[in-house]
């Protein structure tokens, strides 16, 4: 999905930045927590932010991950008075914070900005809905497969031997993405390695049979274009 700030013309972009407050965040810093007042919208100048929801004792499910030139906090700003998820910095980040009142004022002044926000939010909701469907409807194995598919879309390089993922995939990260125990993730991943569906060098994976994953998730019947984390 194209980041929000990349969709804006130079004048609109500069107007947003001029009305926002710049702040640097270290890795593992909580930007806002679920249930706290939704007071601001955030733009990412650099770094990565993970948006997740608590699922009980030591369980989380990742709603989405946002990177450079994208935005987060929209669910609280546009649909309620409190944030419904938690945002944590996963790579050192520079964020621009704009208050809810100022964001609403700028959107009222600029119809094209409102249109960009509407399209971006709609695409984000569609992608999030697809992830939740994959994580819940098809069982644990398919939920884990959906993470590998999304990694392949974001960081995959097609080779003669299969799709090589250029970013490390860690069991604990998969567990956090889908709210499944590490033990279950490890068991499924080890089964795939035994079957030759994937191979790995430490935490870097080569997907040898991407069609196996796609069949688990009925990908041929899916119309979602933004199949990423």
Backbone bond lengths (Angstrom), bond angles and torsions (degrees), N, CA, C in turn:
res aa  C-N    CA-C-N  psi(-1)  N-CA   C-N-CA  omega(-1)  CA-C   N-CA-C  phi
1 X - - - 1.455 - - 1.520 109.61 -
2 X 1.317 116.44 132.92 1.464 119.90 -178.06 1.531 110.47 -67.64
3 X 1.336 117.73 128.75 1.463 120.81 179.36 1.531 111.25 -57.29
4 X 1.322 115.85 147.87 1.460 120.78 -175.64 1.520 112.82 -57.38
5 X 1.341 118.04 -47.76 1.463 120.22 -174.33 1.522 112.05 -65.70
6 X 1.329 117.75 -26.70 1.461 120.62 177.88 1.521 112.20 -69.39
7 X 1.309 117.64 -16.03 1.461 122.23 -177.72 1.526 112.33 -86.42
8 X 1.323 116.72 -12.12 1.458 120.68 -171.85 1.519 112.15 -94.13
9 X 1.329 116.67 149.69 1.466 119.45 172.96 1.531 108.75 -75.54
10 X 1.317 116.63 167.80 1.457 122.12 -173.48 1.528 111.96 -59.50
11 X 1.327 117.67 -42.24 1.461 121.03 -177.66 1.527 111.48 -63.67
12 X 1.332 116.44 -45.84 1.467 120.60 -179.38 1.524 110.55 -66.35
13 X 1.327 116.00 -41.24 1.469 120.69 178.10 1.522 110.87 -58.52
14 X 1.326 116.31 -48.34 1.466 120.31 -178.08 1.525 111.82 -65.32
15 X 1.322 116.15 -34.35 1.462 120.05 178.63 1.534 110.60 -65.00
16 X 1.327 116.30 -42.06 1.464 120.22 177.70 1.525 111.00 -62.46
17 X 1.326 116.30 -45.44 1.463 120.00 -177.95 1.533 111.58 -65.99
18 X 1.326 116.75 -37.56 1.461 120.77 -179.86 1.520 111.81 -65.30
19 X 1.319 116.08 -27.50 1.466 120.19 -178.94 1.527 112.67 -98.66
20 X 1.330 115.85 12.54 1.459 121.07 -178.83 1.527 110.75 -117.60
21 X 1.325 115.89 156.77 1.465 122.36 -179.89 1.526 109.23 -103.99
22 X 1.327 117.31 126.62 1.460 122.99 -177.45 1.528 110.86 -86.56
23 X 1.349 115.95 137.14 1.462 120.33 177.24 1.524 110.09 -151.87
24 X 1.325 115.98 141.41 1.455 121.69 177.66 1.532 110.07 -93.91
25 X 1.329 116.19 139.21 1.458 122.25 -178.70 1.524 109.66 -125.88
26 X 1.320 116.41 134.38 1.447 121.30 176.13 1.524 110.40 -82.93
27 X 1.328 116.08 157.62 1.455 122.00 176.55 1.524 110.68 -54.09
28 X 1.322 116.49 140.04 1.474 126.04 178.85 1.529 113.55 76.43
29 X 1.337 116.97 9.72 1.461 119.93 175.29 1.529 109.97 -80.50
30 X 1.320 116.12 133.79 1.461 121.27 175.14 1.533 108.27 -81.98
31 X 1.326 116.92 122.56 1.470 120.91 178.98 1.521 109.92 -81.62
32 X 1.331 116.53 -47.29 1.464 121.40 170.70 1.522 108.44 -151.76
33 X 1.312 115.94 159.11 1.458 121.53 -176.94 1.521 110.94 -114.99
34 X 1.308 115.10 152.00 1.458 121.26 177.10 1.528 110.11 -56.76
35 X 1.323 116.34 131.79 1.454 121.34 177.91 1.510 114.91 94.07
36 X 1.341 118.19 -10.19 1.465 120.52 178.54 1.533 109.61 -84.08
37 X 1.341 117.71 156.37 1.471 120.36 -178.30 1.521 112.35 -56.55
38 X 1.333 116.31 133.62 1.465 122.06 178.75 1.523 108.31 -83.59
39 X 1.309 115.99 98.28 1.457 121.11 -173.12 1.520 114.04 -110.80
40 X 1.340 117.44 -13.60 1.470 118.14 -173.44 1.518 111.39 -154.26
41 X 1.321 113.36 160.25 1.456 124.16 175.04 1.524 106.24 -112.20
42 X 1.332 117.33 146.21 1.461 120.61 -174.79 1.527 111.45 -122.33
43 X 1.353 115.20 138.24 1.457 122.06 174.27 1.525 108.33 -113.58
44 X 1.338 116.33 140.25 1.458 121.10 -175.61 1.530 109.75 -100.12
45 X 1.319 116.39 111.12 1.465 121.00 175.32 1.524 110.13 -77.59
46 X 1.334 115.84 -40.24 1.465 121.39 175.91 1.521 108.21 -157.00
47 X 1.339 115.80 160.37 1.451 119.94 179.83 1.519 112.99 97.65
48 X 1.332 115.75 -172.64 1.462 122.62 -177.55 1.520 109.92 -137.34
49 X 1.329 115.86 140.70 1.460 122.36 179.67 1.521 108.85 -128.85
50 X 1.324 116.01 132.32 1.468 121.24 177.44 1.524 108.96 -104.47
51 X 1.321 116.28 130.70 1.461 122.32 177.37 1.526 107.42 -105.83
52 X 1.320 117.12 121.93 1.454 119.47 -176.24 1.525 111.81 -138.95
53 X 1.328 114.44 165.74 1.458 121.40 178.74 1.517 109.04 -124.23
54 X 1.325 116.51 133.73 1.458 120.85 176.81 1.518 110.58 -69.35
55 X 1.340 115.62 139.79 1.463 121.39 -177.85 1.521 111.40 -123.86
56 X 1.326 116.91 35.07 1.462 120.44 -178.06 1.518 110.31 102.89
57 X 1.331 115.25 -163.63 1.459 121.46 -174.37 1.522 112.05 -60.14
58 X 1.347 115.79 114.76 1.466 123.08 175.28 1.525 114.05 56.75
59 X 1.330 117.80 26.67 1.459 120.95 177.87 1.513 109.85 -124.22
60 X 1.332 114.99 138.11 1.457 121.76 178.08 1.517 109.12 -138.22
61 X 1.310 115.38 157.64 1.462 119.87 171.07 1.527 107.05 -133.29
62 X 1.326 115.80 127.98 1.462 120.81 -179.19 1.523 109.80 -76.97
63 X 1.314 116.14 124.62 1.465 120.68 177.31 1.521 109.79 -81.13
64 X 1.325 116.51 -47.74 1.463 120.99 173.23 1.520 109.79 -166.31
65 X 1.322 115.48 165.63 1.462 122.97 175.01 1.518 107.95 -118.74
66 X 1.325 117.29 131.75 1.456 121.08 -178.30 1.527 109.58 -118.51
67 X 1.361 114.79 144.92 1.460 120.66 -176.17 1.521 111.07 -128.55
68 X 1.327 115.17 -162.20 1.468 122.79 -174.34 1.524 112.90 -50.17
69 X 1.338 114.63 133.86 1.469 124.70 177.43 1.526 114.11 71.61
70 X 1.323 116.48 9.99 1.451 118.69 176.61 1.522 110.60 -103.09
71 X 1.306 115.92 -172.81 1.457 122.34 -170.71 1.523 108.74 -138.57
72 X 1.330 117.61 155.33 1.458 121.16 172.59 1.528 109.14 -153.47
73 X 1.315 115.01 164.96 1.463 120.58 -176.24 1.507 111.97 99.83
74 X 1.351 116.72 0.38 1.464 121.02 -174.51 1.521 112.97 -67.32
75 X 1.334 117.63 -30.36 1.464 119.93 -177.52 1.525 110.75 -63.17
76 X 1.315 116.44 -42.14 1.456 119.49 177.86 1.518 112.84 -73.70
77 X 1.317 116.02 -38.67 1.466 120.84 -176.18 1.520 112.10 -68.27
78 X 1.316 117.43 -45.49 1.453 120.99 -172.31 1.530 114.56 -96.84
79 X 1.323 117.87 -7.40 1.465 117.46 -174.74 1.520 115.25 -134.08
80 X 1.321 118.48 10.09 1.456 118.34 179.76 1.511 111.85 177.36
81 X 1.304 115.90 -169.99 1.461 121.53 -178.69 1.522 112.41 -105.18
82 X 1.342 117.12 -11.56 1.464 120.93 -179.38 1.525 110.13 -129.79
83 X 1.334 115.29 151.25 1.453 119.80 175.01 1.531 108.77 -70.73
84 X 1.326 116.00 133.58 1.461 120.34 -178.84 1.525 112.33 -93.88
85 X 1.351 116.40 -3.34 1.460 121.33 178.92 1.518 109.62 -138.29
86 X 1.326 116.02 174.85 1.462 122.37 176.04 1.520 109.04 -110.25
87 X 1.337 116.66 141.51 1.465 122.16 178.35 1.521 109.10 -115.25
88 X 1.347 115.73 125.84 1.462 120.38 179.41 1.530 109.31 -128.78
89 X 1.321 116.15 139.85 1.459 121.93 178.82 1.526 108.74 -78.18
90 X 1.332 117.25 124.30 1.465 120.85 -179.75 1.526 112.56 -104.95
91 X 1.320 117.58 -15.38 1.458 124.04 169.19 1.516 106.91 -138.58
92 X 1.333 117.55 137.02 1.468 120.83 -178.98 1.517 110.18 -39.52
93 X 1.329 115.48 132.75 1.464 119.22 -170.61 1.527 112.91 -134.31
94 X 1.324 114.48 152.41 1.463 122.57 167.46 1.521 106.10 -112.19
95 X 1.324 115.85 118.10 1.455 121.28 -177.11 1.521 110.74 -116.60
96 X 1.331 115.25 148.64 1.462 121.86 172.71 1.528 107.33 -112.78
97 X 1.328 115.35 125.82 1.466 121.85 -175.64 1.526 109.81 -108.46
98 X 1.341 116.29 124.74 1.459 120.72 176.65 1.524 108.44 -119.12
99 X 1.318 117.52 134.20 1.459 120.44 -177.01 1.522 111.00 -67.71
100 X 1.298 114.99 156.24 1.460 120.76 179.72 1.526 110.82 -58.44
101 X 1.319 116.44 -44.04 1.469 120.33 -178.31 1.529 111.31 -63.24
102 X 1.327 117.10 -43.31 1.458 120.82 -178.83 1.530 110.95 -68.68
103 X 1.339 116.92 -39.20 1.468 119.89 178.02 1.525 110.92 -62.16
104 X 1.315 116.36 -44.53 1.459 120.29 179.25 1.527 111.23 -63.55
105 X 1.340 116.66 -38.34 1.467 121.10 178.94 1.527 111.14 -63.01
106 X 1.343 117.19 -44.23 1.459 120.94 -179.21 1.528 111.65 -67.24
107 X 1.322 116.70 -37.43 1.468 120.58 178.92 1.528 110.72 -66.17
108 X 1.333 116.50 -38.09 1.462 120.32 177.26 1.529 111.30 -65.11
109 X 1.321 116.09 -34.80 1.462 120.66 -177.93 1.531 112.28 -76.51
110 X 1.323 116.62 -29.74 1.468 121.07 -172.70 1.528 109.88 -125.36
111 X 1.329 116.48 102.89 1.455 120.82 -178.29 1.513 113.23 -62.39
112 X 1.358 117.12 -34.40 1.467 120.00 -179.48 1.526 110.65 -67.24
113 X 1.332 116.80 -34.85 1.461 120.43 176.99 1.523 110.24 -64.21
114 X 1.336 115.84 -42.31 1.465 120.13 177.56 1.517 111.71 -62.00
115 X 1.336 116.71 -38.27 1.463 121.19 179.21 1.523 110.91 -66.15
116 X 1.346 116.51 -42.53 1.467 120.01 178.06 1.529 110.46 -61.92
117 X 1.326 116.62 -43.55 1.459 120.33 178.29 1.530 110.73 -61.19
118 X 1.318 116.78 -44.47 1.468 121.06 -178.64 1.517 111.16 -60.19
119 X 1.335 116.94 -47.70 1.465 120.77 -179.67 1.527 111.11 -64.78
120 X 1.325 116.60 -41.97 1.461 121.18 -179.22 1.526 111.25 -64.52
121 X 1.333 116.82 -44.76 1.460 120.88 178.73 1.529 110.81 -63.56
122 X 1.332 117.02 -41.70 1.471 120.69 179.74 1.524 111.15 -62.08
123 X 1.329 117.22 -43.79 1.460 120.73 178.86 1.525 110.93 -65.88
124 X 1.328 116.00 -38.91 1.460 120.59 178.82 1.529 111.46 -63.32
125 X 1.322 116.46 -43.34 1.461 120.64 179.34 1.524 111.32 -64.82
126 X 1.329 116.37 -38.93 1.467 120.25 178.70 1.523 110.69 -63.92
127 X 1.333 116.21 -43.28 1.464 120.12 179.09 1.523 111.31 -66.02
128 X 1.328 116.67 -41.16 1.470 120.46 179.10 1.520 111.29 -65.13
129 X 1.328 116.09 -39.67 1.467 120.32 178.73 1.522 110.65 -62.57
130 X 1.325 116.71 -40.76 1.460 120.81 179.36 1.520 110.71 -63.72
131 X 1.330 117.16 -40.35 1.457 120.02 179.61 1.519 111.36 -65.08
132 X 1.319 116.26 -46.06 1.464 119.56 179.95 1.525 110.34 -61.42
133 X 1.335 116.37 -39.62 1.466 120.10 176.50 1.524 110.70 -59.13
134 X 1.331 116.25 -48.66 1.460 120.52 -179.01 1.526 111.66 -62.54
135 X 1.329 116.05 -39.04 1.458 120.19 -175.97 1.529 112.58 -72.18
136 X 1.339 116.16 -30.25 1.462 119.60 -171.39 1.529 112.97 -106.96
137 X 1.317 117.79 -41.41 1.462 120.67 -167.94 1.519 115.12 -78.38
138 X 1.341 118.28 -28.50 1.458 120.43 -169.91 1.522 114.59 -106.68
139 X 1.311 118.78 3.22 1.456 120.62 178.68 1.518 113.22 92.73
140 X 1.339 115.94 172.02 1.462 121.67 -173.11 1.519 113.08 -61.82
141 X 1.335 117.57 -45.40 1.458 119.57 -176.80 1.529 111.07 -61.77
142 X 1.320 116.88 -44.73 1.463 120.02 179.64 1.522 111.36 -66.72
143 X 1.327 117.25 -35.65 1.459 120.08 178.13 1.522 110.63 -62.13
144 X 1.326 116.52 -41.61 1.469 120.34 177.86 1.525 109.87 -68.37
145 X 1.329 116.87 -39.46 1.466 120.87 177.28 1.521 111.12 -60.12
146 X 1.335 117.06 -36.59 1.463 120.21 -179.01 1.518 111.52 -63.92
147 X 1.336 117.05 -33.18 1.466 120.27 177.27 1.523 109.93 -67.32
148 X 1.329 116.57 -42.72 1.469 119.89 178.75 1.531 111.06 -63.89
149 X 1.332 117.03 -39.81 1.464 119.96 177.72 1.521 110.48 -62.49
150 X 1.308 117.01 -42.74 1.459 120.29 -178.86 1.531 111.19 -68.03
151 X 1.332 116.90 -38.18 1.467 119.46 174.45 1.533 110.15 -62.21
152 X 1.330 116.50 -39.57 1.468 119.32 -179.46 1.523 111.19 -65.72
153 X 1.337 117.20 -35.93 1.469 120.81 178.26 1.528 111.63 -69.27
154 X 1.323 116.27 -33.14 1.460 120.61 -176.21 1.529 112.82 -88.77
155 X 1.337 116.46 -38.71 1.465 119.98 -171.37 1.527 113.14 -130.20
156 X 1.334 117.83 13.29 1.456 120.70 -174.26 1.525 113.99 -86.10
157 X 1.324 115.58 142.56 1.460 123.03 173.10 1.524 107.39 -122.31
158 X 1.317 116.29 124.01 1.459 120.67 -178.75 1.526 109.32 -76.87
159 X 1.332 116.40 126.42 1.461 122.86 177.21 1.532 108.75 -125.98
160 X 1.312 116.78 174.95 1.463 120.81 178.82 1.532 111.29 -65.37
161 X 1.323 116.53 -25.77 1.467 120.88 -177.12 1.533 112.98 -92.19
162 X 1.327 116.25 -12.60 1.460 119.72 -178.37 1.523 110.72 146.15
163 X 1.314 117.03 -161.24 1.464 122.19 -179.75 1.521 109.10 -99.28
164 X 1.313 116.05 115.73 1.465 121.27 -179.85 1.521 109.63 -91.45
165 X 1.321 116.24 125.70 1.466 122.05 179.39 1.521 108.47 -89.88
166 X 1.314 117.06 122.17 1.465 121.00 -174.32 1.520 114.01 -86.67
167 X 1.321 117.08 -6.56 1.463 121.64 176.20 1.529 108.73 -111.51
168 X 1.334 117.90 146.04 1.470 119.78 179.89 1.528 111.41 -67.36
169 X 1.323 115.87 143.61 1.468 122.24 175.04 1.520 107.40 -115.22
170 X 1.316 116.32 116.20 1.462 121.10 -177.38 1.529 110.14 -106.32
171 X 1.312 115.13 142.97 1.462 120.84 -179.63 1.523 110.68 -56.94
172 X 1.313 117.14 -42.06 1.470 119.92 -178.02 1.523 111.63 -65.03
173 X 1.349 116.76 -33.68 1.464 119.98 179.04 1.526 110.87 -69.92
174 X 1.333 116.46 -41.78 1.469 119.63 176.76 1.521 109.70 -60.86
175 X 1.323 116.00 -43.11 1.464 120.79 179.40 1.526 111.44 -57.88
176 X 1.331 116.24 -42.61 1.462 120.64 179.30 1.525 111.87 -68.97
177 X 1.316 116.63 -36.29 1.461 119.99 -179.32 1.523 111.79 -61.83
178 X 1.331 116.77 -41.03 1.467 119.42 -169.51 1.518 114.58 -116.55
179 X 1.332 118.21 -0.21 1.462 120.01 176.77 1.511 113.87 70.00
180 X 1.343 116.95 31.53 1.462 122.90 178.00 1.527 108.11 -114.68
181 X 1.315 117.48 146.19 1.456 121.07 -176.39 1.522 111.83 -61.60
182 X 1.337 116.08 152.83 1.462 120.94 178.35 1.529 110.78 -61.90
183 X 1.326 116.15 -35.80 1.460 119.88 -179.25 1.534 111.20 -61.55
184 X 1.337 115.74 -42.24 1.461 119.99 178.94 1.525 110.75 -65.78
185 X 1.321 116.68 -43.42 1.461 120.59 178.91 1.523 110.11 -60.39
186 X 1.328 117.22 -46.88 1.465 121.30 -179.11 1.525 110.94 -60.97
187 X 1.329 116.85 -41.80 1.460 120.36 -178.90 1.536 111.18 -62.63
188 X 1.329 116.81 -44.48 1.464 120.85 -179.60 1.532 110.91 -66.95
189 X 1.328 116.99 -45.28 1.470 121.08 -179.58 1.527 110.45 -61.52
190 X 1.330 117.13 -41.69 1.465 120.52 179.10 1.530 111.17 -65.30
191 X 1.331 116.97 -36.32 1.459 120.44 176.90 1.524 110.67 -63.12
192 X 1.344 116.48 -42.82 1.465 120.33 179.12 1.521 111.20 -63.27
193 X 1.338 116.60 -38.26 1.465 119.66 178.94 1.523 110.61 -65.91
194 X 1.314 116.59 -40.36 1.465 120.69 178.42 1.526 111.20 -64.41
195 X 1.325 116.66 -33.59 1.469 121.46 -179.39 1.529 112.71 -84.79
196 X 1.338 117.00 -5.84 1.458 120.43 179.21 1.519 114.01 79.01
197 X 1.314 117.07 14.94 1.464 120.62 178.87 1.519 110.43 -74.46
198 X 1.328 116.35 -36.21 1.459 122.28 175.90 1.523 108.86 -135.95
199 X 1.307 116.14 156.83 1.455 121.96 168.23 1.521 106.72 -134.64
200 X 1.322 116.08 160.40 1.457 117.42 -178.35 1.518 111.64 -145.31
201 X 1.329 113.47 152.28 1.452 122.94 170.91 1.513 105.57 -117.98
202 X 1.324 115.85 100.58 1.462 122.27 -171.22 1.525 108.10 60.40
203 X 1.353 118.96 -117.02 1.464 121.41 -177.80 1.533 112.64 -101.88
204 X 1.308 117.68 8.60 1.459 121.51 179.08 1.526 108.96 -102.13
205 X 1.328 115.74 126.58 1.460 120.98 -170.90 1.519 112.76 -112.21
206 X 1.337 113.78 150.98 1.451 122.66 169.91 1.525 107.10 -118.81
207 X 1.332 116.57 119.03 1.459 120.98 178.21 1.520 107.71 -88.15
208 X 1.340 116.04 111.98 1.464 120.19 -177.14 1.525 112.40 -88.53
209 X 1.331 116.56 -23.30 1.474 119.84 -177.73 1.531 109.28 -135.96
210 X 1.331 116.72 77.18 1.462 121.17 -179.57 1.522 111.03 -65.31
211 X 1.340 117.19 -25.90 1.468 120.06 -179.84 1.521 111.66 -64.92
212 X 1.310 117.36 -30.10 1.470 120.57 176.98 1.530 109.62 -60.01
213 X 1.328 116.37 -44.45 1.460 120.92 179.00 1.530 111.17 -66.11
214 X 1.313 115.67 -42.36 1.470 119.77 -177.11 1.522 111.76 -65.87
215 X 1.332 116.60 -34.72 1.465 119.65 177.29 1.520 111.17 -67.93
216 X 1.340 116.87 -38.09 1.464 120.42 178.09 1.529 111.33 -58.87
217 X 1.331 115.79 -34.95 1.466 121.61 -172.93 1.527 113.49 -103.14
218 X 1.326 116.86 4.44 1.467 121.22 -179.37 1.530 111.03 54.22
219 X 1.318 116.17 44.42 1.461 121.26 -174.71 1.536 113.07 -61.14
220 X 1.335 116.50 -28.62 1.463 118.26 -178.03 1.522 111.99 -65.71
221 X 1.333 117.31 -18.41 1.464 121.05 179.71 1.534 112.75 -101.42
222 X 1.316 116.39 7.53 1.466 120.59 -174.55 1.523 110.39 -99.12
223 X 1.322 116.35 132.08 1.462 121.00 -179.74 1.514 113.42 -100.91
224 X 1.342 118.24 6.26 1.455 120.81 -177.68 1.514 109.90 -76.95
225 X 1.328 116.53 129.47 1.468 121.81 -178.42 1.524 111.87 -95.13
226 X 1.327 116.94 -21.53 1.463 120.80 -174.24 1.526 110.63 -100.10
227 X 1.323 116.82 60.70 1.458 121.25 -175.20 1.521 109.52 -87.17
228 X 1.329 116.25 75.71 1.467 122.87 -179.42 1.520 108.53 -136.19
229 X 1.318 115.13 171.42 1.463 119.78 179.32 1.522 111.28 -78.97
